[in-house]
Structures are given as structure tokens and as C-alpha cells.
Amino acid sequence: MPPASPEALACERPGTPPDAASTPAPAPAPLAPGFWQAFFYWLRLGFLSFGGPAGQIAMMHDALVLQRRWISERRFLHALNYCMVLPGPEAQQLATYIGWLMHGTWGGIAAGGLFVLPSLLILIGLSWVYMALGKLALVAGFLYGVKPAVTALVLFSAWRIGHKTLRTSGLRALALLALLGIAVLDLPFPLIVLLAGCLGYLGQRYWPAQVSVAAGGAQHLQRQAAAVIDDDTPTPPHARFRWRHLLRVLLLGLGLWALAIGGLAYCYGSEGLLTQMAWFFTKAALLTFGGAYAVLPYVYQGAVEQFHWLSAAQMMDGLALGETTPGPLIMVLSFLGFVAGWSHAVAPSSQWLGGVVASCWVTFFTFLPSFVFIFLGGPLIETSHGNLRLAAPLTGITAAVVGVIVNLALFFAYHVFWPGGWGTAFDGAALAIGVLCVVALGYYKVAVIRVVLGAGCAGMLWQYLHSWS
């Protein structure tokens, strides 16, 4: 009689399920990445992070969870849930969180900084081309085609957020009230955010069926292969909550902000351009619930109507350039800073230098709160790996954001399709490009960068044909 196989012996052991021996052993966790290995991954991501926050988060999930297995699915979603609650660019904050969790403060600074730096450098170059060469027929034709594409993108963004958010009549009514508030009553965006948050809280308390609080989390997830930071991996020592650490981060963050804005006030005065921009964009960074499109109405009210740092057409062009670069869309604020610094002689000896200085300061004040939020709240979040839920006030704010974005789309459409104002000639070519962009985005699911570049090429072709007619 031949000896029993190891599989048969395993099946005959008392208490061993018949299929236990045939179950393959789980793959061991990969080696933990060193700081410089992670550094070069974040650098590469900074140059390739097209597609808006959804595309950027998907890229990180594919690379960090599925391919490299640096972090498990549940821990990844746990971090993402926290970042979704914060104001600011959630994809950049997620990169900062994971970098901090793996390699401490310097890991978070490297991950979050490299997510932004390539976009800043590219955008500075594009901003110079726009300001120095924007009158050229080729550049003007490209921007002519991109403007209706931007209108389509803003409208599509409103539809996408509204489709996921406005699930009840109460939330739809809140979105309509926000639209009327900013379009008819000309209410400031921060006031709309505050009122929407209050209405969301009251709705959850008295009419809970009308306020659907969205839940995110790792529910019904299948067990993945072991990761460096796995579901049951203990929190690293640097990520554990300590009151002393929380106080130190808070004081350091406020100190950096106060030192920077105080230095600008000392050098340029409280009414200086850079000082005003520092304060304005700090407030903008704290109001970016719902993504970059949500804060654009606030930026338009301040930068275009109140301070006159740039024109409405320049702001639209900046949004178009922001759509063609990697990194978070909120980087369009860096373009705004470049245009203001160039036009208002921040550096009298060089318009280019003035634009670069203003753009860098705007970027600093826009993203400093994001780093502080992660380093401040990360240890608190790591104390529990349960799911975070969006609060009812945030649900109300998100609903109001839909109405605000619709108003922004209408504003852009007015300036693009009636460039001379009401009563002037209607631009049918711009409308045709915009409709094609909506179809490409909504029906064919074409990537944003391809839609923008295609619209720009269509604009150049139309301008060329129009010049010959």
C-alpha cells in the first residue's frame, strides 16, 4: 500500500476541514519601502496625476493597494474617508496621509509636496506662455476652443455631484436655494456654506429622511494579500495620538502661517498685493468643500469683482490651463497668482519674476492647511480603524455646492456664447464645441485631458477657417 500523501494526512487530522490543506497560503507582505523608494514613487505620481481627484485616487489605489501592497484596502479607505471630510484637495491629502503613515512627518511632506510641485512648475511655464504669447493667433485659437470645454466640464461636474448627492427633495431644494442665493441675491459663498451646514444639521434632526448622510467605508471587502500596513498592523509609534504632538503641530502650523503673512505685511504693508492674496487664499483653502469647482465662485467674487486681480476671461483661461496639467485642479489658483503678480508689478524689474513669486506664495497659503489637517488629525484617526461618516452639515454643504456650481456654469456659458453681452451676436461655433464636449464627457466617458486638448485643436481649426472666410 503506497504511503498517504501529505494532503491526505492533513485531511485526516482531527479538526481539520477537508479543504484546509488545499487552501493556498496567503502571500507574505512585501518588504517595507524605504524613504527614497517612496520618494521617487510620489515624484512619478506628481507628473502623471491627471484625471481629477477620482482619477488620482484610482491611480494611488491601483499602485499602493493592488500592485505594491504598501497599504491594505481597509486602511486606504479609512484614510480616504477622513480626507473626504476635510476642506481641500482630497487626493493630495490622501497622498500626504499615506506618506506620513509610512515614514512620518518628512514622508508626509514629501508625498504631499511632490503631488503639487510638478504641477506648479508646469503651470508657471504655461502661465508665462499665456501672458507673453497669448495674443498670438495659434494660442488665441486654442483658448477659444478650450473655453466652451471648460463650460462643459463645470456643467458635467455639477451633474456628477448632484447625481450622487441630491437623492431627496429636501437636498434638491437646498441646491436650488443656493443657486438663487448666489445668482439672484448675490450672497457671498462663505455665508452660503454656513447656512447650508445649519440647514443640513436641522434637517438631520427634524427631517432625517430628507437628509441622506452618505457613508463611505470598507464594507464587504474581500481579504486581500498581506500588505506592509495591513488591517491588523499596529499603528506606528510616530502616528500614535499624543496631546503634546497635537499641540506642537497646531502651534507650528499657526506659527508658519503667521510668520509668512506677517513677513509679507512687514515688507509690503497690510494692503499690499501679496499680503491681501495670502489672507484671501488662506480663506479659500478652508472653504474647498466639494472640490475646486465649489470654491471657484468664492474666488471669482474676490479675485475678479472685489480686488480686480484678473478678468473673468483670464480666470476661465486659467481653469482651462489647470485642466491640462497634472495635480489637483485647485492649482488654478497658482495661475491666478501668476497673472496678478505679472500684471500688478510685484517685482518691478521683471514681470516674469513677479508672477513666479506671487504664484509660489499662493500655492503655499493654499496647501499649508492641508498639511496641518493631516498631521493634526491623523493620529486621532489612527486611534480607531472604524468607518467615518459624513456629518449632516457636510451633506447640506455638498447639496448647496451643486447649486453654486450650476451658477458658475451659467456664468461661463454667458461669457462664452455671448462674448459681447446680451443683445450681441451668439457664438454658434463655441456652442457646438461645448455640446461635443458634454457628449464626450457624459456619454463616451472620454478623459478630461483629451476633451480639453481636442477642444483646443477644434478652436484653432475654426479660427484658421474663419480667418479665410
C-alpha positions in Angstrom: 0.0 0.0 0.0 1.5 3.4 -1.0 2.2 5.9 1.7 -0.5 8.5 2.2 0.1 11.9 0.6 0.7 14.9 2.8 -2.6 16.3 1.6 -4.4 13.1 2.7 -2.7 13.1 6.0 -3.7 16.7 6.5 -7.3 16.0 5.7 -7.3 13.1 8.3 -6.1 15.3 11.1 -8.8 15.8 13.8 -10.4 19.2 13.5 -9.0 19.9 10.0 -11.6 20.9 7.4 -11.4 18.7 4.3 -10.4 21.7 2.1 -8.0 23.4 4.6 -4.9 21.6 3.1 -5.8 22.6 -0.4 -6.2 26.3 0.5 -3.1 28.2 -0.6 -1.1 30.0 2.0 -1.6 33.8 1.8 1.2 35.7 0.1 3.6 37.3 2.6 3.7 41.0 3.0 6.3 42.7 0.8 9.3 44.4 2.3 8.5 47.9 3.7 9.6 50.6 1.2 12.5 52.9 2.2 12.0 56.6 2.3 13.7 57.2 -1.1 11.8 54.4 -2.8 8.6 56.1 -1.7 10.0 59.5 -2.6 10.5 58.5 -6.2 7.1 57.0 -6.4 5.5 60.2 -5.2 7.6 62.2 -7.7 6.4 60.0 -10.5 2.8 60.3 -9.4 3.1 64.1 -9.4 3.9 64.1 -13.1 1.2 61.6 -14.0 -1.7 62.5 -11.8 -4.2 63.6 -14.5 -7.9 62.9 -14.4 -9.0 65.0 -11.4 -9.4 63.6 -7.8 -11.3 60.5 -8.9 -8.6 59.5 -11.4 -5.8 60.4 -8.9 -7.3 58.4 -6.1 -7.8 55.4 -8.5 -4.1 55.6 -9.6 -3.0 55.6 -5.9 -5.3 52.7 -5.1 -4.0 50.6 -8.1 -0.4 51.3 -7.3 -0.4 51.3 -3.4 -3.1 48.7 -2.7 -3.1 46.3 -5.6 0.4 46.4 -7.1 2.9 47.4 -4.5 0.8 46.4 -1.5 2.2 49.1 0.7 -1.2 49.6 2.4 -4.3 47.4 2.7 -7.7 48.2 1.2 -9.4 48.9 4.5 -6.6 51.2 5.8 -6.6 53.0 2.4 -10.3 53.6 2.5 -10.1 54.6 6.2 -7.6 57.3 5.3 -9.7 58.4 2.3 -12.9 58.8 4.4 -11.0 61.2 6.6 -9.7 63.2 3.7 -13.1 63.4 2.1 -14.4 65.2 5.2 -11.7 67.8 5.2 -11.7 71.0 3.1 -9.0 71.0 0.5 -7.9 68.6 -2.3 -8.7 65.1 -1.1 -6.3 63.3 -3.4 -3.3 65.4 -2.3 -4.3 65.0 1.3 -4.6 61.2 0.9 -1.1 61.1 -0.5 0.1 63.2 2.4 -1.7 60.8 4.9 -0.2 57.6 3.4 3.3 59.2 3.2 3.0 60.3 6.8 1.8 56.9 7.9 4.7 55.1 6.3 7.6 57.5 7.0 6.5 60.1 9.5 6.4 63.9 9.0 9.0 64.0 6.3 7.2 61.2 4.5 4.0 63.2 4.5 5.8 66.4 3.4 7.5 64.5 0.5 4.2 62.8 -0.6 2.0 65.9 -0.4 4.7 68.3 -1.7 5.6 66.2 -4.7 1.9 65.8 -5.6 1.9 69.6 -6.1 5.4 70.6 -7.2 5.4 69.2 -10.8 2.0 70.9 -11.4 3.3 74.2 -10.1 6.4 74.1 -12.3 4.3 73.2 -15.4 1.7 75.8 -14.6 4.2 78.5 -14.2 5.6 77.7 -17.7 2.1 77.7 -19.2 1.2 80.9 -17.4 4.2 82.6 -18.9 3.2 81.4 -22.4 -0.3 82.7 -21.8 0.8 86.2 -20.6 3.7 86.7 -23.0 2.3 85.0 -26.1 -1.4 84.8 -25.6 -2.1 87.3 -28.3 -0.7 85.0 -31.0 -3.3 83.6 -33.3 -2.3 80.0 -32.5 -2.6 80.4 -28.8 -5.8 82.5 -29.1 -7.4 79.9 -31.2 -6.5 77.1 -28.8 -8.0 79.1 -25.9 -11.1 79.9 -28.0 -11.8 76.1 -28.2 -10.9 75.4 -24.6 -13.4 78.0 -23.1 -16.6 76.1 -24.1 -14.8 72.9 -23.0 -14.4 74.5 -19.5 -18.1 75.4 -19.5 -18.9 71.7 -20.3 -16.6 70.5 -17.6 -18.2 72.7 -14.9 -21.7 71.7 -16.0 -20.7 68.0 -16.0 -19.2 68.4 -12.6 -22.5 69.8 -11.3 -24.4 66.9 -12.8 -21.9 64.3 -11.4 -22.0 65.7 -7.8 -25.8 66.2 -8.0 -26.4 62.7 -9.3 -24.7 61.3 -6.2 -25.9 63.8 -3.7 -29.4 65.1 -4.4 -31.3 62.0 -3.6 -34.2 63.6 -1.8 -36.5 66.5 -2.4 -35.0 68.3 0.6 -31.5 68.2 -0.8 -32.7 69.3 -4.2 -34.5 72.3 -2.7 -31.3 73.2 -0.8 -29.3 73.2 -4.0 -31.9 75.4 -5.7 -31.8 77.8 -2.7 -28.0 78.0 -3.0 -28.3 78.7 -6.8 -30.8 81.5 -6.1 -28.8 82.9 -3.2 -25.6 83.4 -5.2 -27.2 84.2 -8.6 -30.1 86.5 -7.5 -29.3 87.7 -4.0 -25.5 87.8 -4.6 -24.8 86.2 -1.3 -21.1 85.6 -0.5 -20.0 82.0 -0.8 -18.9 81.6 2.8 -22.4 82.6 4.0 -24.0 80.1 1.7 -21.7 77.4 3.1 -22.6 78.4 6.7 -26.3 78.5 6.0 -26.2 75.1 4.2 -24.4 73.5 7.0 -27.0 74.8 9.5 -29.9 73.6 7.3 -28.2 70.2 7.0 -27.9 69.9 10.8 -31.6 70.9 11.3 -32.7 68.6 8.6 -30.9 65.6 10.2 -32.5 66.4 13.5 -36.1 67.2 12.4 -36.5 65.6 8.9 -33.9 62.8 8.8 -35.5 61.2 5.8 -34.7 64.3 3.8 -31.0 64.4 4.6 -29.2 61.3 3.4 -25.9 61.1 5.1 -23.5 59.3 2.8 -21.4 56.6 4.3 -18.1 55.6 3.0 -16.0 52.7 4.2 -14.7 49.3 3.8 -17.8 47.2 3.9 -18.0 43.7 2.5 -14.4 43.8 1.3 -12.7 40.6 0.4 -9.5 39.8 2.1 -6.5 40.9 0.0 -3.0 39.7 0.1 -0.9 40.9 3.0 0.3 44.5 2.9 3.1 46.4 4.6 0.4 48.4 6.5 -2.2 45.7 6.9 -5.6 45.6 8.5 -4.2 44.4 11.8 -0.8 46.2 11.6 -0.3 48.2 14.8 -0.2 52.0 14.5 3.5 53.1 14.1 4.9 54.9 17.1 5.0 58.3 15.2 1.3 58.0 14.3 0.0 57.4 17.8 -2.1 60.1 19.4 -0.3 62.3 22.0 -1.6 65.6 23.3 1.9 67.0 23.2 2.2 66.2 19.5 -1.2 67.7 18.7 -0.3 71.0 20.4 3.1 71.1 18.7 1.6 70.6 15.2 -1.1 73.2 15.9 1.5 75.8 17.1 3.9 75.0 14.3 1.2 75.3 11.6 -0.2 78.6 13.0 3.3 79.8 13.5 4.4 79.2 9.9 1.2 80.9 8.7 1.7 83.9 11.0 5.4 84.2 10.2 4.7 84.1 6.4 1.8 86.6 6.4 3.5 88.8 9.0 6.6 88.9 6.9 4.6 89.9 3.8 2.8 92.6 5.8 6.1 94.0 7.1 7.6 94.1 3.6 4.6 95.2 1.5 2.1 96.6 4.1 -1.2 95.2 5.1 -2.8 96.5 1.8 0.0 95.1 -0.4 -1.0 92.7 -3.1 0.9 89.6 -1.7 -0.5 90.3 1.8 -4.0 90.5 0.5 -3.6 87.4 -1.5 -2.1 85.5 1.4 -5.2 86.2 3.6 -7.7 85.6 0.7 -6.3 82.3 -0.3 -6.0 81.1 3.2 -9.7 81.6 3.5 -10.2 79.9 0.1 -8.3 76.8 1.3 -10.6 76.5 4.2 -13.7 76.6 2.0 -12.9 74.0 -0.6 -15.6 71.5 0.4 -16.8 69.7 -2.7 -13.6 70.2 -4.7 -12.1 73.0 -6.7 -15.2 73.8 -8.7 -17.0 74.6 -5.4 -14.6 77.3 -4.4 -14.3 79.0 -7.8 -17.4 81.2 -7.2 -15.8 82.5 -4.0 -12.5 83.1 -5.8 -14.4 84.8 -8.6 -16.2 87.1 -6.2 -13.0 88.1 -4.6 -10.3 88.0 -7.2 -12.3 89.3 -10.2 -15.1 91.5 -8.7 -13.6 92.8 -5.4 -9.8 93.0 -5.9 -9.7 93.1 -9.7 -6.6 90.9 -9.8 -7.6 89.5 -13.2 -10.5 89.5 -15.6 -13.3 86.9 -15.9 -11.9 85.8 -19.3 -8.4 85.3 -17.7 -9.9 83.2 -14.9 -11.6 81.0 -17.4 -8.4 80.6 -19.4 -6.7 79.7 -16.1 -9.2 77.0 -15.4 -8.6 75.6 -18.9 -4.8 75.5 -18.3 -5.4 73.9 -15.0 -7.3 71.1 -16.7 -4.3 70.3 -18.9 -1.8 69.9 -16.1 -1.3 67.1 -13.6 -2.0 67.6 -9.9 -5.1 68.9 -8.1 -7.4 71.3 -10.1 -7.1 73.8 -7.2 -3.7 74.6 -8.7 -5.7 77.0 -10.9 -5.2 79.4 -8.0 -1.5 79.4 -8.7 -2.2 80.6 -12.3 -4.4 83.4 -10.8 -1.4 84.4 -8.6 0.9 84.4 -11.6 -1.4 86.7 -13.6 -1.9 89.1 -10.6 1.9 89.2 -9.9 2.7 89.8 -13.6 0.0 92.5 -14.1 0.5 94.4 -10.8 4.3 94.7 -10.8 5.1 92.6 -7.7 8.7 92.6 -8.9 9.1 95.9 -10.9 12.3 94.7 -12.5 10.7 91.6 -14.1 7.1 90.7 -14.8 8.0 87.0 -15.0 9.7 87.1 -11.6 6.7 88.9 -10.1 4.4 86.2 -11.5 6.6 83.4 -10.1 6.8 84.9 -6.7 3.1 85.5 -6.4 2.3 82.0 -7.8 4.6 80.4 -5.2 3.1 82.3 -2.3 -0.5 81.5 -3.4 0.5 77.8 -3.6 2.0 78.0 -0.1 -1.1 79.5 1.5 -3.5 77.2 -0.4 -1.8 74.0 0.7 -0.5 74.7 4.1 -3.9 74.0 5.8 -4.0 70.6 4.1 -0.7 69.5 5.7 -1.7 70.8 9.1 -5.1 68.9 8.9 -3.3 65.6 8.2 -0.5 66.0 10.8 -3.0 67.3 13.3 -5.9 64.8 12.8 -4.0 61.7 11.5 -3.2 60.4 15.0 -6.8 60.8 16.1 -8.0 58.9 13.1 -5.4 56.1 13.6 -6.8 55.5 17.1 -9.7 53.7 15.5 -10.0 51.8 12.2 -13.7 52.1 12.1 -15.6 53.9 9.4 -16.0 57.6 9.3 -19.4 59.0 8.2 -20.1 62.4 6.7 -21.9 64.6 9.1 -25.3 66.0 8.2 -23.9 69.6 8.0 -21.5 68.4 5.3 -24.3 66.8 3.4 -26.1 70.1 3.4 -23.0 71.9 2.2 -22.4 69.4 -0.6 -26.0 69.9 -1.8 -25.5 73.7 -1.8 -22.3 73.2 -3.7 -24.3 71.7 -6.6 -26.4 74.9 -6.9 -23.3 77.1 -6.7 -21.5 75.1 -9.4 -24.6 75.3 -11.7 -24.4 79.1 -11.3 -20.8 79.0 -12.2 -21.6 77.0 -15.4 -24.3 79.5 -16.3 -21.9 82.4 -15.8 -19.2 80.8 -18.0 -21.8 80.0 -20.7 -23.0 83.6 -20.8 -19.4 84.9 -21.3 -18.5 82.2 -23.9 -21.7 82.1 -26.0 -22.4 85.8 -25.8 -18.9 87.3 -25.7 -20.2 90.8 -26.3 -23.1 90.5 -23.8 -26.8 90.2 -24.2 -28.1 91.5 -27.5 -24.8 90.8 -29.3 -24.1 88.0 -31.8 -24.5 84.5 -30.5 -21.4 82.3 -30.9 -22.7 79.1 -32.5 -19.3 77.6 -33.1 -18.5 77.8 -29.4 -21.8 76.2 -28.5 -21.1 73.3 -31.0 -17.7 72.7 -29.3 -19.3 72.8 -25.9 -22.1 70.3 -26.9 -19.5 67.9 -28.3 -17.5 68.2 -25.1 -20.6 67.4 -23.0 -21.3 64.3 -25.2 -17.7 63.2 -25.0 -17.6 63.5 -21.2 -21.0 62.2 -20.3 -21.7 59.5 -23.0 -18.4 58.3 -24.2 -16.5 58.8 -20.9 -13.5 60.5 -22.6 -10.7 61.5 -20.3 -10.8 65.2 -19.3 -7.3 66.0 -20.7 -8.3 64.6 -24.1 -11.5 66.6 -24.2 -9.7 69.8 -23.4 -6.9 69.2 -25.9 -9.4 68.2 -28.6 -11.5 71.3 -28.0 -8.4 73.4 -28.2 -7.5 71.9 -31.6 -11.1 72.4 -32.8 -10.8 76.0 -31.7 -7.6 76.5 -33.7 -9.1 74.9 -36.8 -12.2 77.1 -36.6 -10.2 80.3 -36.1 -8.0 79.3 -39.1 -11.0 78.6 -41.3 -12.8 81.7 -40.1 -9.8 83.9 -41.0 -10.0 82.7 -44.6 -13.7 83.3 -44.9 
